[in-house]
């Protein structure tokens, strides 16, 4: 008999070969076009035998058969069409053309599971019996008369693959050959399909559309209740409408086209495990957008839903407009301030959601300008830390964050920086309300440098590289060693209260750029910009669990982060005393990596040959910048004897010009101290200085007004043994000591006679002196003829008991990376 074989795949190839062995003449093979340069197995086999092969991309357009396609088919003179496995729609002009018609293989016991993915549905419905049908082709709805059926038992541990390989493939090939034999012998039956028991999956008629799913089988063979189908931790099952089912099958066809090595796209088929590459992600996104009339779909959506069932779930939600369900509901506290309506989240931020603390624990955060309560803030407990770490660990090990490319990670950080810039006035206002930061300074430094930091490290994301290393060869073989820089995992970041947003940004931006996830503990007294930042991360599209923020006490939250076995790195800025305790906890728990930016008593040496006006200006800034609440503030000024009195006079004149007031007022230069306990410490600090014999030139008292205001203060005649000469005030208190004219080495010795080494400075016009002094000063940063000049590209960190490790610059990335060596032999 003259036969035209229409189809594809290894199954089609086997049917073709067996038909030729039976002595039939295959006059032509019609298969799918080559995919990525690869021909279908059926077409390859036929070409080897010299059989005409046709690869039509389509047989019809707008419901009408293509005339040239029909003509090429009719020229072959086929007496029977055999369709072993065909994914294309074949026009009825072709189906009905041969004298014996057309027969089709279908992997179910018709009329059960008509439509696409019949094997899947056999398992989904929990059928005890499976099998295949060979039927006389109809108009594409699998309702044609039956010719032959064979059934098998569906075993409890059957999967799509096991059922197909055990029975449907080998017996199906034999069944197709037997069916052709019956037709050739004139004994082929035509048995109408009964409507009783008929089910339609994928392709449905309105009057029969019904979706009844009892069980679902997963890739590992386990059956689950249909009520759990498509269900994640925070989503519910969607029952697809008829139109959505048709769309799903069209998308399934797109997956088949993109994944040529997959015979059947199952609901559990994983796009990437099936061989898809990044270019295939783009292709899938574009095909689905075209199919769904320009639906908004991004590459990240494919990475987020890698299995077919998850992808369809995501797609249907988008089509329905329900994808917004995952948007976080935020209970804002609203304040009218700075001619703005400020909206402030006040709950913990865990796993992409704002939630109450365990036991609904809260505390008041206070406005230092007047001492009033801004709002109640959730107070994290130990159990909340465990939840946040678990969310961060899951995001690192299983989430989208680890699957996207480094460049896409950078794009998200750029987006976050843009959002921070869009909200910079609101962020700066919150810093003024919660931390007492002067608004204009907050806008430029607290917030401005935070934005710059995220942009800087966003650019580093795709430039983190290892190296290749020449090593001795294990002769006669050869070896290659290379290093990889990898993220550490879950990082804990504990930030201080003086620059709430900026300190968060310095550490978090580097941490995220390296690919880690993070749990952040803001200072208990200044949590609000961190929580606003959390809101912006959601808007930026940072995946859930990547960033978690826990306002709370250091003794509880900070301690648990230090002790937690799943936290692999702690970054801390704060006091040396607490830093030592954290270091000990990190060692005893799981030998965490740790970086510490601790206390300081930064010396500033002012030589007589300096530009005095600039030295006064920068000397003022070195102490009074940000109300003296500055990590690198000059804790002690050494002024050469010949200019000492003149320097002090000019400083006092400038101090008296300072405007103390509401930090939101544009002409304010000096706002309130951060919190009341700190104000008390400053008062005690000054009282001790006076008691030890230092000269209080000005200030030293609380300003008589509401709030936590402290006068800018100047002490002179400070001797090396005094408490205020050795200990940091962390406030607006200038400590001035004399040194003898020309005695460079002695003043260097005095400047270095401290256990701190965070920063230092020197003012001189003598370049040789500047180089010599900068070489000898024992500090992580030395400023020459300037002060407070930090930049996102320049590493920042201390020596001695001011800590170790770096923020900012390329060096900061290494704090959040680990180096792996890989050695090959060949």
C-alpha positions in Angstrom: 0.0 0.0 0.0 1.2 3.5 -0.8 1.5 5.4 2.5 2.2 9.0 3.5 3.6 9.3 7.0 2.8 12.6 8.7 4.4 13.3 12.0 7.6 13.5 14.0 9.8 12.2 16.8 11.4 8.8 17.5 8.0 7.2 17.7 7.2 8.4 14.2 10.6 7.1 13.0 10.0 3.6 14.5 6.5 3.4 12.9 8.0 4.5 9.5 10.8 1.8 9.7 8.4 -1.0 10.6 5.9 -0.1 7.8 8.8 -0.3 5.3 9.7 -3.7 6.7 6.1 -4.8 6.2 6.6 -4.1 2.5 4.6 -1.0 2.3 5.7 1.8 0.0 6.2 5.1 1.9 5.7 7.7 -0.9 6.4 10.7 1.3 7.2 11.8 4.8 5.8 15.1 6.2 7.5 16.3 9.3 8.3 19.6 11.2 10.9 22.1 10.1 14.4 21.8 11.6 14.9 23.2 15.0 18.1 25.1 15.6 19.7 23.3 12.7 18.6 19.9 13.9 16.3 17.7 11.8 13.6 15.6 13.3 14.5 11.8 13.6 11.7 10.8 11.3 12.8 13.1 8.5 16.5 12.0 8.9 15.6 8.4 8.6 13.5 9.0 5.5 16.2 11.0 3.8 18.6 8.2 4.3 16.2 5.9 2.4 15.7 8.5 -0.4 12.0 9.0 0.5 10.7 12.5 -0.3 10.7 14.6 2.9 8.5 17.7 3.3 8.9 20.2 6.2 6.0 22.5 6.0 6.0 25.1 8.8 2.2 25.2 8.4 -0.5 23.5 6.3 -3.2 26.1 6.4 -3.7 29.8 7.1 -6.8 31.5 8.4 -8.5 28.1 8.4 -7.9 27.4 4.7 -5.5 24.8 3.4 -2.5 26.2 1.5 -2.9 25.3 -2.2 0.7 24.6 -2.9 1.0 22.3 0.1 -2.1 20.4 -1.0 -0.7 20.1 -4.5 2.6 18.7 -3.4 0.8 16.2 -1.2 -1.6 15.1 -3.9 1.2 14.5 -6.4 2.4 11.6 -4.3 -0.7 9.5 -4.8 -0.9 8.2 -1.2 -3.6 5.6 -0.5 -3.4 6.0 3.3 -2.1 8.7 5.7 -0.5 7.4 8.9 -0.1 9.9 11.7 1.9 8.3 14.5 2.6 11.5 16.4 1.8 14.9 14.9 1.8 18.3 16.5 0.6 20.2 13.5 -3.0 20.8 12.4 -3.6 18.9 9.2 -6.4 20.2 6.9 -9.3 17.9 6.1 -8.4 18.2 2.4 -5.4 16.1 3.3 -7.1 13.9 5.9 -9.8 12.8 3.5 -7.7 12.7 0.3 -6.4 9.0 0.3 -8.8 6.2 -0.7 -8.3 4.6 2.7 -8.4 7.9 4.7 -6.1 8.6 7.6 -5.3 7.0 10.9 -4.0 8.6 14.1 -2.3 7.2 17.2 -3.5 8.7 20.5 -2.0 7.8 23.9 -5.2 7.2 25.9 -8.3 4.9 25.8 -10.6 7.1 23.8 -13.1 8.6 24.5 -11.3 9.3 27.7 -8.7 12.1 27.7 -9.3 13.6 24.2 -7.1 16.5 23.5 -3.5 17.3 24.4 -1.2 15.7 27.1 -3.3 12.6 27.3 -0.6 10.7 29.2 -0.5 13.4 31.8 -4.2 13.4 32.3 -4.3 9.6 32.7 -2.1 10.1 35.7 -3.7 13.3 36.9 -7.1 11.6 37.1 -5.7 8.6 38.9 -6.8 6.1 36.2 -6.2 2.5 37.0 -6.1 1.6 33.3 -4.2 3.3 30.6 -3.4 2.6 27.0 -3.6 3.9 23.5 -6.1 4.2 20.6 -5.7 4.2 16.9 -8.7 5.9 15.3 -9.8 7.2 11.9 -8.9 10.9 11.7 -11.6 13.5 12.2 -11.6 17.3 12.4 -9.0 17.5 15.2 -11.1 16.8 18.2 -10.1 13.2 18.6 -13.7 12.0 18.1 -13.2 9.8 15.0 -14.2 6.1 14.8 -12.0 3.7 16.6 -9.9 1.2 14.7 -7.8 -0.5 17.5 -7.2 -0.1 21.2 -4.8 -1.7 23.7 -4.8 -1.2 27.4 -2.4 -1.7 30.3 -2.4 -1.3 34.1 -1.3 2.0 35.5 1.1 1.1 38.3 1.2 3.1 41.6 4.7 4.5 40.9 4.2 5.2 37.2 5.3 8.5 35.8 4.8 9.8 32.3 8.2 8.5 31.3 7.8 5.0 32.8 4.3 4.5 31.3 5.4 5.8 27.9 8.6 3.7 27.8 7.0 0.5 29.3 3.9 0.3 27.2 2.8 3.3 25.1 5.9 3.5 22.9 6.8 -0.2 22.1 3.2 -1.4 22.0 2.1 1.7 20.2 4.5 1.0 17.3 3.3 -2.5 17.0 -0.3 -1.2 17.1 0.2 1.2 14.3 1.7 -1.6 12.1 -1.2 -3.9 13.0 -3.7 -1.2 12.1 -2.2 -0.7 8.7 -2.1 -4.5 8.2 -5.9 -4.7 9.0 -6.6 -1.8 6.5 -4.5 -3.6 3.8 -6.5 -6.8 4.4 -9.8 -5.0 4.4 -10.6 -6.0 8.0 -10.2 -2.7 9.7 -13.2 -1.8 11.9 -14.8 1.6 12.3 -16.3 1.7 15.8 -18.0 5.0 16.8 -16.7 6.4 20.0 -19.2 6.4 22.9 -19.9 9.7 24.5 -20.3 8.1 27.9 -17.1 8.5 29.9 -15.7 11.1 27.4 -13.4 13.7 28.8 -11.8 16.6 27.0 -8.4 18.1 28.1 -6.7 21.0 26.4 -9.0 21.3 23.4 -12.6 21.5 24.4 -16.1 22.2 23.1 -18.2 24.7 25.1 -20.9 22.1 25.7 -18.5 19.5 27.1 -15.9 21.7 28.8 -15.1 20.2 32.2 -12.0 20.0 34.3 -12.1 17.2 36.9 -8.7 16.6 38.5 -8.5 14.2 41.4 -4.8 13.5 41.7 -1.6 14.9 40.4 1.7 13.0 40.0 4.9 14.8 40.6 8.3 14.2 38.9 9.3 11.8 41.7 6.3 9.7 41.1 4.4 10.8 44.2 0.7 11.5 43.9 -0.8 14.6 45.5 -4.3 15.9 45.9 -5.5 18.2 43.1 -6.3 20.7 45.8 -2.6 21.2 46.2 -2.0 21.6 42.4 -0.1 24.8 41.6 -0.2 25.6 45.3 2.9 27.3 46.8 3.5 28.7 50.2 1.6 31.8 49.5 -0.6 31.1 46.5 -3.8 29.2 45.8 -5.0 26.9 43.0 -6.4 28.5 39.9 -9.1 26.6 38.0 -8.5 27.4 34.4 -11.4 28.5 32.1 -11.9 27.0 28.7 -10.1 29.8 27.0 -7.2 29.6 29.4 -6.9 25.9 28.8 -6.7 26.6 25.1 -4.0 29.2 25.8 -2.1 26.8 28.0 -2.0 24.2 25.2 -0.8 26.9 22.8 2.0 27.7 25.3 2.7 24.0 25.6 3.3 23.9 21.9 5.7 26.8 22.2 7.6 24.8 24.8 7.7 21.9 22.5 9.1 24.0 19.7 11.8 25.4 21.9 12.7 22.1 23.6 13.1 19.7 20.6 14.6 17.0 22.7 11.4 16.7 24.8 8.9 14.3 23.3 6.1 15.4 25.6 5.9 18.6 27.6 4.5 17.5 31.0 3.2 19.8 33.6 6.3 19.0 35.7 8.7 19.6 32.8 11.4 22.0 33.9 12.4 24.5 31.2 16.1 24.6 32.1 16.6 21.0 33.0 15.2 20.2 29.6 18.1 21.9 28.0 16.9 25.5 27.6 19.5 28.3 27.5 19.2 32.0 28.1 18.4 32.7 24.4 15.5 30.3 24.8 14.2 32.4 27.7 14.0 35.4 25.3 12.4 33.3 22.6 9.8 31.9 25.0 9.0 35.4 26.4 8.6 36.8 22.9 6.4 33.9 21.7 4.1 34.1 24.7 3.9 37.9 24.4 2.8 37.5 20.8 0.4 34.8 21.6 -1.2 36.8 24.4 -1.4 40.1 22.6 1.5 41.9 24.2 1.1 40.7 27.7 3.8 42.2 30.0 6.2 39.3 30.6 9.9 39.5 31.6 12.8 37.1 31.5 12.7 36.9 35.3 9.2 35.4 35.1 10.6 32.3 33.4 13.4 32.0 36.0 10.7 32.3 38.7 8.4 29.7 37.2 10.7 27.1 35.7 8.2 24.2 35.4 5.4 24.2 32.9 2.7 24.1 35.5 4.2 27.0 37.4 4.7 29.0 34.3 1.1 28.5 33.2 -0.1 29.5 36.7 2.0 32.7 36.6 0.8 33.4 33.0 -2.9 33.0 33.9 -2.5 35.2 36.9 -1.0 37.9 34.7 -3.8 37.5 32.1 -6.4 37.9 34.8 -4.6 40.8 36.4 -4.2 38.8 39.6 -0.4 38.9 39.6 -0.7 41.9 41.8 -1.8 39.6 44.6 1.7 39.2 45.8 2.1 42.9 46.3 2.8 43.7 49.9 0.1 45.3 52.0 1.8 48.0 54.1 0.3 49.5 57.2 1.8 53.0 57.0 2.1 55.6 59.7 1.5 59.0 58.0 3.0 62.3 59.1 2.8 65.8 57.6 6.3 67.2 57.7 8.5 69.3 55.5 5.5 70.1 53.3 5.2 66.4 52.5 2.9 63.6 53.5 5.4 61.0 54.8 4.3 57.4 54.7 6.4 55.2 57.0 6.2 51.4 57.4 6.6 50.4 61.0 6.6 46.6 61.1 9.3 44.0 60.7 10.2 43.1 57.1 10.5 39.3 56.6 10.3 37.3 53.4 9.0 40.2 51.4 6.2 41.1 53.8 5.7 43.6 56.6 4.7 41.6 59.6 4.2 42.1 63.4 6.8 40.9 65.8 6.2 37.7 67.8 3.7 38.5 70.5 2.9 41.8 68.8 5.8 43.4 70.7 6.3 47.1 69.9 8.2 50.2 71.2 8.2 53.9 70.6 10.7 55.6 68.3 11.3 59.2 69.4 11.7 62.4 67.5 14.9 64.0 69.0 13.8 67.5 68.0 11.0 67.6 70.6 11.1 64.3 72.4 7.7 63.2 71.1 6.9 59.7 69.9 6.8 59.3 66.1 5.1 56.0 66.1 5.1 52.4 67.5 7.6 50.1 65.8 7.5 46.3 65.9 10.2 45.0 68.3 11.8 41.8 66.9 12.2 38.7 69.1 14.5 35.7 68.7 11.8 33.8 66.8 11.5 36.6 64.3 15.3 36.4 63.7 14.9 32.7 63.0 12.1 33.4 60.5 14.1 36.1 58.8 17.2 34.0 58.5 15.1 31.1 57.2 13.6 33.4 54.5 17.1 34.7 53.6 18.5 31.1 53.4 15.6 29.9 51.2 16.0 33.0 48.9 19.8 32.3 48.6 19.5 28.5 48.0 16.3 28.2 46.1 15.1 31.6 45.0 15.3 33.7 41.9 18.2 35.7 43.3 20.7 32.9 42.7 19.3 32.0 39.3 19.4 35.4 37.5 22.6 36.6 35.9 24.9 38.9 37.7 24.1 41.6 35.1 20.3 41.2 35.9 21.2 41.5 39.6 23.0 44.7 38.8 20.0 46.0 36.9 17.8 45.4 40.0 20.2 47.4 42.2 20.2 50.2 39.6 16.4 50.2 39.8 16.6 50.3 43.6 19.0 53.3 43.4 16.6 55.1 41.0 13.7 54.6 43.4 15.7 55.9 46.3 16.5 59.0 44.2 12.8 59.4 43.4 12.0 59.2 47.2 15.0 61.1 48.4 13.1 64.0 49.9 10.9 61.6 51.8 13.9 59.6 53.0 15.8 62.7 54.1 12.7 64.0 55.9 12.5 60.6 57.8 16.2 60.9 58.7 15.5 64.4 60.1 12.5 63.2 62.1 13.9 59.9 63.4 17.7 60.7 63.7 17.7 64.5 64.1 19.8 64.8 60.9 19.8 68.3 59.4 17.6 68.0 56.3 20.0 69.6 53.9 22.8 67.4 55.1 20.6 64.3 55.0 19.6 65.1 51.4 23.2 65.4 50.3 25.0 62.8 52.5 22.6 60.5 54.4 20.5 59.8 51.3 22.7 61.2 48.5 25.6 58.9 49.3 23.3 56.0 49.8 22.1 56.3 46.2 25.6 56.7 44.9 26.6 53.5 46.8 24.0 51.4 45.3 24.7 52.7 41.8 28.5 52.0 42.4 28.0 48.4 43.5 25.3 47.8 40.9 28.1 48.3 38.4 30.3 45.8 40.1 27.8 42.9 39.8 29.0 41.5 36.5 32.7 42.3 37.1 33.4 40.0 40.0 36.0 37.6 38.5 38.3 34.8 39.5 41.6 34.0 37.9 43.6 31.2 36.3 46.7 30.1 38.1 49.8 28.3 36.5 50.7 25.4 38.8 53.1 22.5 38.5 51.8 19.7 36.2 51.4 16.1 37.4 53.5 14.9 34.4 52.9 13.3 32.0 49.4 14.9 32.5 48.7 18.6 32.7 46.8 20.7 35.2 44.8 23.8 35.3 43.8 25.8 38.4 41.3 28.5 38.5 39.5 30.5 41.3 35.9 31.4 41.6 34.6 34.3 43.8 31.3 33.1 45.2 28.7 34.7 47.6 28.9 33.6 51.2 25.2 33.0 51.8 23.1 34.6 54.5 24.7 37.7 55.9 23.7 39.6 59.1 24.3 43.4 59.0 24.1 45.4 62.2 24.1 49.2 61.6 24.5 52.2 63.9 22.2 55.1 64.6 24.3 58.1 63.3 23.8 57.5 59.6 20.9 55.1 59.5 20.4 54.8 55.8 23.9 55.5 54.7 25.5 52.8 56.9 22.8 50.4 55.7 23.7 51.2 52.1 27.5 51.0 52.6 27.2 47.4 53.7 24.1 46.1 52.0 24.9 47.3 48.5 28.2 45.4 48.5 26.6 42.4 50.1 23.9 42.2 47.5 26.2 42.9 44.6 28.2 39.8 45.6 25.0 37.8 45.4 24.2 37.2 49.1 21.0 37.6 51.0 20.8 39.6 54.1 19.1 40.2 57.5 19.6 43.8 58.6 19.3 45.0 62.2 18.9 48.8 62.2 19.7 50.7 65.4 16.7 50.4 67.7 16.5 54.2 68.0 16.5 54.9 64.2 14.5 52.2 62.4 12.3 54.2 60.0 14.5 54.8 57.0 15.5 51.2 57.0 11.8 50.2 56.8 11.1 52.7 54.1 14.1 51.2 52.2 12.4 47.8 52.6 9.4 49.2 50.9 11.5 50.5 48.0 13.1 47.0 47.5 9.7 45.6 46.8 9.0 48.3 44.2 12.4 47.6 42.7 11.5 43.9 42.2 14.1 42.5 44.6 12.9 38.9 45.2 11.3 38.0 48.5 13.6 37.0 51.2 16.7 38.6 49.8 16.4 41.5 52.2 14.9 41.2 55.7 14.9 44.1 58.3 14.4 43.6 62.0 14.2 46.6 64.3 15.0 45.5 67.8 17.6 45.4 70.6 21.2 44.5 70.0 21.3 42.2 72.9 18.5 40.1 71.4 18.5 40.5 67.6 22.2 41.3 67.1 23.1 38.5 69.5 20.9 35.9 67.7 22.3 36.9 64.3 25.9 36.4 65.7 24.9 33.0 67.2 22.8 31.7 64.3 24.3 28.7 62.6 22.8 29.6 59.2 24.3 33.1 59.1 27.7 33.0 57.5 28.9 36.6 57.8 28.3 39.5 60.1 29.0 43.1 59.2 28.9 45.4 62.2 29.4 49.1 62.8 29.3 50.3 66.4 31.4 50.4 69.6 34.6 48.4 70.1 33.1 46.8 73.3 30.2 45.4 71.3 32.4 44.5 68.4 34.6 42.3 70.6 31.5 40.5 71.9 30.2 39.9 68.3 33.6 38.6 67.2 33.6 36.1 70.1 30.1 35.0 69.3 30.9 34.6 65.6 33.9 32.4 66.5 32.0 30.2 69.0 28.9 29.7 66.9 30.1 28.6 63.4 33.3 30.6 62.8 31.5 33.3 60.8 33.3 35.7 58.6 33.1 39.1 60.3 34.0 42.7 59.5 34.0 45.4 62.1 34.0 49.2 61.9 34.4 50.2 65.5 35.2 53.2 67.7 37.7 55.9 66.9 39.7 58.7 68.3 40.9 60.2 65.1 43.8 62.7 65.4 44.0 65.8 63.2 47.4 67.5 63.1 47.5 71.1 62.1 50.9 72.5 61.3 51.8 76.2 61.3 52.5 76.2 57.6 48.9 75.3 56.7 46.3 77.4 55.0 44.8 78.6 58.3 41.4 79.6 57.0 41.0 76.2 55.4 42.3 74.4 58.5 39.7 76.2 60.6 36.9 75.5 58.1 37.9 71.8 57.9 38.6 71.5 61.6 35.1 72.7 62.3 33.7 70.1 59.9 35.9 67.4 61.3 34.3 67.7 64.7 30.8 69.3 64.2 29.7 67.5 60.9 26.4 65.7 61.6 26.3 67.0 65.2 29.6 65.2 65.9 27.8 61.9 65.5 30.4 60.8 62.9 32.5 57.7 62.9 35.6 59.5 61.6 35.1 62.7 63.6 38.4 64.2 64.7 38.5 63.2 68.3 41.6 65.2 69.1 43.1 68.2 67.3 46.9 68.8 67.7 47.7 72.4 66.8 51.2 73.7 66.5 52.0 76.1 69.2 52.7 79.2 67.1 49.2 79.2 65.6 47.3 77.6 68.5 45.7 80.7 70.0 44.8 82.2 66.7 43.2 78.9 65.6 41.2 78.6 68.8 40.0 82.2 68.4 38.8 81.6 64.9 37.1 78.4 65.8 35.1 80.0 68.7 34.0 82.8 66.3 32.7 80.2 63.9 31.0 78.1 66.6 29.0 81.2 67.7 27.7 81.6 64.1 26.2 78.1 64.1 22.4 78.0 64.0 21.0 75.5 66.4 17.4 74.6 65.6 14.8 72.3 64.0 16.6 70.1 61.5 13.9 70.6 58.9 14.6 74.4 58.8 16.8 75.2 55.8 19.0 77.6 57.8 19.7 75.2 60.6 23.4 74.0 60.8 23.2 72.0 64.1 20.3 69.8 65.0 19.5 67.7 68.1 21.6 64.7 69.3 20.2 61.4 68.2 18.6 60.3 71.5 18.3 61.2 75.1 20.7 58.7 76.5 23.4 60.0 74.2 22.8 63.5 75.3 23.3 62.5 78.9 26.6 60.9 78.0 27.8 64.1 76.3 26.9 66.2 79.4 28.9 63.7 81.6 31.8 63.7 79.2 32.1 67.5 79.4 31.8 67.5 83.2 34.6 65.0 83.4 36.8 67.1 81.2 36.3 70.2 83.4 37.0 68.1 86.5 40.3 66.8 85.1 41.5 70.4 84.4 40.8 71.0 80.7 39.7 74.5 79.8 36.1 74.7 78.6 36.2 77.5 76.1 32.5 77.4 75.0 29.5 75.0 75.2 29.4 72.0 77.4 25.6 72.2 78.2 22.3 71.1 77.0 20.4 73.8 75.0 17.5 75.0 77.1 14.7 74.0 74.7 12.6 70.9 74.1 14.4 68.0 72.5 17.9 66.6 72.8 20.0 69.6 71.7 23.6 70.1 72.9 25.8 73.1 72.5 28.8 72.9 70.2 31.7 72.6 72.6 35.4 73.5 72.6 38.0 72.3 75.1 41.7 73.5 75.2 44.7 72.7 77.3 43.8 69.0 77.0 46.7 66.8 78.3 47.4 63.3 77.1 46.5 61.6 80.3 43.0 63.0 80.5 39.9 61.0 79.8 38.7 63.3 77.1 42.1 63.0 75.3 41.7 59.2 75.1 38.0 58.5 74.8 35.6 59.2 72.0 32.7 61.6 72.7 30.8 60.9 69.5 29.3 64.4 69.8 30.0 68.0 68.9 33.0 68.4 71.2 36.3 69.7 69.9 39.4 68.6 71.9 42.4 70.8 71.2 46.0 70.1 72.4 49.2 72.0 71.7 52.4 70.6 70.3 55.9 72.3 70.1 56.9 74.1 67.0 58.6 71.8 64.5 58.4 68.7 66.7 56.9 66.4 64.0 57.9 63.1 65.5 56.7 63.8 69.0 53.2 64.9 67.8 53.1 61.7 65.6 53.9 59.7 68.6 51.1 61.3 70.6 48.7 61.0 67.7 49.4 57.3 67.4 49.2 56.7 71.2 45.7 55.3 71.0 44.2 51.9 70.5 42.0 53.3 67.8 42.9 53.8 64.2 39.9 54.6 62.1 40.9 58.0 60.5 43.3 60.8 60.8 44.3 64.1 59.1 47.1 66.6 58.5 47.1 70.2 57.4 50.3 71.5 55.9 51.6 73.1 52.7 54.8 71.1 52.8 54.3 68.1 50.6 57.3 66.3 52.1 55.9 66.7 55.6 52.4 65.6 54.4 53.8 62.5 52.8 55.9 61.7 55.9 53.1 62.2 58.3 50.5 60.3 56.2 53.0 57.4 56.1 53.5 57.3 59.8 49.9 57.8 61.0 48.4 54.5 62.1 44.9 54.8 60.7 42.8 53.3 57.9 42.2 56.7 56.3 44.5 59.8 56.2 43.1 63.1 55.0 45.6 65.6 53.8 44.4 69.3 53.7 40.8 68.1 53.8 38.5 66.1 56.0 35.4 63.8 55.8 36.1 63.4 52.1 34.8 59.9 51.6 33.7 58.4 48.3 31.9 55.3 47.3 34.9 54.1 45.3 37.5 54.6 48.1 37.8 51.8 50.7 36.9 52.7 54.3 37.9 50.9 57.4 40.1 51.0 60.5 43.2 49.7 62.1 43.8 48.3 65.6 40.7 48.4 67.8 38.8 50.4 65.3 38.2 47.1 63.6 39.0 45.4 60.3 37.5 44.8 57.0 36.4 47.5 54.5 33.3 49.3 53.4 33.1 50.9 50.0 35.3 50.4 47.0 36.2 47.1 45.4 37.7 46.0 48.7 34.2 45.9 50.2 33.1 43.2 47.8 35.8 40.8 49.2 34.1 41.1 52.6 31.1 39.3 51.2 32.8 36.8 48.9 34.6 33.5 49.3 37.3 32.2 47.0 37.1 28.7 45.7 40.0 27.0 44.0 39.2 24.4 41.2 42.0 22.2 39.8 41.7 20.1 36.7 43.9 17.3 35.4 43.8 16.4 31.7 
